Every structure is written in structure tokens, then in C-alpha cells.
Amino acid sequence: MKELRITETVSRKRLGIIASSLSQIFRVAGVKARYEEGDSTAALIIEIPEHYLEFVFAEVREKLADVIVVGYKYDFFMQNTQFWGLTAEQKELFLTAVIAADYLEDRRFAQRAIILCQEISIDGIYHFKLQKLTEKWQEICTCLPSYFGEEVYRSFMQYLIDDFSDSSVYLVGEMVYDKRYGKRNLSLLLSEKHVPNPAQEILLCCAKNLHVVGEEESSAMPFVKDFYGKNVRFYSGEKLGL
């Protein structure tokens, strides 16, 4: 068994989300995981069978990159921007759209900085290996307006969404699934949420085509009607097998 220790500052509160999102893979691979918390540092300790090491680490690296380019990026923009004129909900959606705009590129960059070793400090990688990434984020912050009227907000949001890939995302009630029908929960990384936010999950899929499945009403529908318009399709759950 190979022991891997992943640490972060306690206040970040995102290690539990990593463990939860990887729980199924851990079960299949026979990985043992435990969570420890000290005064300032939290740790996720995982014991990986040697023959599954590369496979499990690849999955862990992807999730760690998500923590940085979604969760830490959210924290960074919250600390370095002020969007006067927006409601709290509009600000959350706008920040999510900004994060999603470079999500795939940022994640590839972050993954290259995460290497297999006995102890991985998420904060250490963020502060010492990803300066170029945070410099890019700072440049984006300086380009964003500090005041938004309704028209500016809608035009910015539509511009960002229209620039997403020509891929698909599926909305089933309050749940969101990607093009491979994998359940999405990246919005849990944005703040101390207990359940995913469907509107933010849609944005974080970085796809411009939305499929609404089934008859269950979703809290995301006002957002969907505002910004996805002609790119929305409606289906029964049986038709798509969901």
C-alpha cells in the first residue's frame, strides 16, 4: 500500500468534497481514506494498493486541480473584485461564468503542477507553483467593470455563455449531468454549500447546449430561460435513459 497525504488550510474546507467525489473509485480500488483536522491544517490520508496507484492518483490529481481552479479561483475573485449593482445571486452566477470561461485551460495548467509524492499541500502548490495562473486571474480582475447595470450584466453573461464549447449538459430537476451522463457537483467547491447549485453547475460544464429532462421543475429554470434560449431542448427521462 502507498500512503498519500493531502493537506490544506482548515478554513478552505474542501478536502471533504474531494473524498466524497472519489468515494466510488476508492471503493473499487480498495483505497482506505481518513480525514484529520488540526488547529490550522486539515489532511486527507489515503492508502492506495500499488497496482492501482497510477489510476487513483490520476483521479486525485484531477480533483485537486478542480479545487484550485474552481474553489481557490472563486476565493481569489471574491477578494479582488467588487461588482456594485448586482444582486447576491447575480454576482454568484457572474463569478461562476468567469471561472467557467477558462476552466479547462486552467485545469490543464494546474494538473501539470501536481506530481505524485508522499505529501501534497494544496496551498503550497497554489502559492508556489501557480503564480502565472494567479497573475492571469489578477489581469482578468482589473479588466472587469466594478459597476453593473442590468444590461451590462446580461450582455457579459451572454458573451461568456456563447463562447462555451458546442457540447451538451443535462438538467434533471435539481441535478446536472455532463455529456457522458456523469453527475456534476463542482459548485460545491465555490463556497460552503451543502448541495450543488444547478444554475452554477450548468455554467461549470462549459457547454452551450442544454437539455432539460423530465417533468420535474428546477430552480434553475429562470436562469435557463434568460441565457440559454434557443439552445434549450426538452425531453422525457425515458427518451434519454436518465
PyMOL commands that set and color helices and strands:
alter all, ss='L'
color gray80, all
select helices_A, chain A and resi 10-12+15-21+23-29+50-80+88-101+103-113+122-128+131-143+150-162+186-189+198-204+221-227+229-231+237-240
alter helices_A, ss='H'
color red, helices_A
select strands_A, chain A and resi 2-9+32-37+41-48+119-121+165-172+175-177+207-213+232-235
alter strands_A, ss='S'
color yellow, strands_A
deselect
rebuild
show_as cartoon
